[in-house]
Amino acid sequence: MLKLIAVITMLIDHIGHVFFSDNIIFALIGRLSFPIFAWSIARGIRNTKSLKNYSMRILILALVSQIPYAILFENNNLNVCFTLFFGIICIWIYKYQMNFIFKYIGIITCLLLSDFLNFDYGIYGILTIIIFYCFHNKYHLVLIFQTIITLISLEIYHYSVVQVYSLIASVLIILMHNYDEFKINKYLYYIFFPGHMIILLLLKKFIS
């Protein structure tokens, strides 16, 4: 059910961005999507049989989605799947047996690179994935740290105040994580991201 909420709220957010940019309701609803995707990635890392294959699927999705993303949103940012991919890389570094200095240098490098390359959600997004992974069974800490990084991001990145509504997603995850029985086929789940943007592009062209 949480994945379905993430997909629907992302779709609403993107519809609002493309067709109803003056209506804040779409953006408010859309703030729920990313934290749930980040939670899904953190959960996927714990459950996958092959972290390498899992990360490669996300990277391929990022590459396939970039052109429709850039055209639809008319910017030079890298789409959110690159953020998810770097989140996986950071967790891999965190888990890997190496000197802790090199470990944290690697993670910090990924964070800075995501900011330099203008990843969607950037450092905030990667930290969200790390928080969900590290505190997967300590949901009070998830809410505390998510609140902290959200407020800091508002100041540093000048996000709109509507980003605060993303904290509702953390509450939903806390309440629903043990009851997430609704399953979405993983390939349909992956295809939806580039697919819905292509459809929105066609609708935008048709309407204009």
Residue pairs with C-beta under 8 A, 6 or more apart in sequence:
1 176
1 179
1 180
1 181
1 182
2 36
2 39
2 40
2 172
2 173
2 176
2 177
2 180
3 36
3 40
3 180
3 182
3 184
3 189
4 182
4 184
5 32
5 33
5 36
5 172
6 32
6 33
6 36
6 37
6 40
7 33
7 184
7 189
7 192
9 29
9 30
9 31
9 32
9 33
9 36
10 30
10 33
10 34
10 37
10 196
11 196
12 26
12 29
12 30
13 26
13 27
13 29
13 30
13 31
13 33
14 30
14 72
14 196
14 197
14 200
15 26
15 200
16 23
16 25
16 26
16 27
16 29
16 30
17 26
17 27
17 30
17 73
18 72
18 200
18 203
18 204
19 203
19 204
19 207
20 26
24 162
27 160
27 162
28 162
28 165
31 162
31 163
31 164
31 165
31 166
31 168
31 169
32 165
32 166
32 168
32 169
32 172
33 169
34 80
34 121
34 125
34 128
34 166
34 169
35 128
35 132
35 146
35 166
35 167
35 169
35 170
35 173
36 169
36 172
36 173
37 80
37 84
38 84
38 87
38 125
38 128
38 129
38 132
39 132
39 173
39 177
41 58
41 84
41 87
41 88
41 129
41 132
42 87
42 91
42 129
42 132
42 133
42 136
43 132
43 136
44 54
45 51
45 54
45 88
45 91
45 133
46 133
46 136
48 54
51 88
51 92
54 88
55 85
55 88
55 89
55 92
57 190
58 81
58 84
58 85
58 88
59 81
59 85
61 81
61 190
61 193
61 194
62 78
62 79
62 81
62 82
62 84
62 85
64 194
65 79
65 81
65 193
65 194
65 197
66 78
66 79
68 194
68 197
68 198
68 201
69 79
69 194
69 197
70 76
70 77
70 79
71 201
72 197
72 200
72 201
72 204
76 118
77 118
77 119
77 120
78 117
78 118
78 119
78 120
79 120
80 119
80 120
80 121
80 125
81 193
82 114
82 117
82 119
82 120
83 114
83 119
83 120
83 121
83 122
83 125
83 126
84 125
84 129
86 110
86 113
86 114
86 119
86 126
87 125
87 126
87 128
87 129
87 130
88 129
89 110
90 106
90 107
90 110
90 111
90 126
90 129
90 130
91 129
91 130
91 133
93 103
93 106
93 107
93 110
94 103
94 107
94 130
94 133
94 134
96 103
107 130
110 126
111 123
111 126
111 127
112 123
114 122
114 123
114 125
114 126
115 122
115 123
119 125
119 126
121 128
122 157
123 153
124 149
124 150
124 153
124 157
124 159
127 149
128 146
128 149
131 141
131 142
131 145
131 146
131 149
132 142
132 173
135 141
135 142
135 145
139 173
139 174
139 177
142 170
142 173
142 174
143 167
143 170
143 171
143 174
146 166
146 167
146 170
147 167
150 163
150 164
150 166
150 167
151 164
153 159
153 163
154 161
154 163
154 164
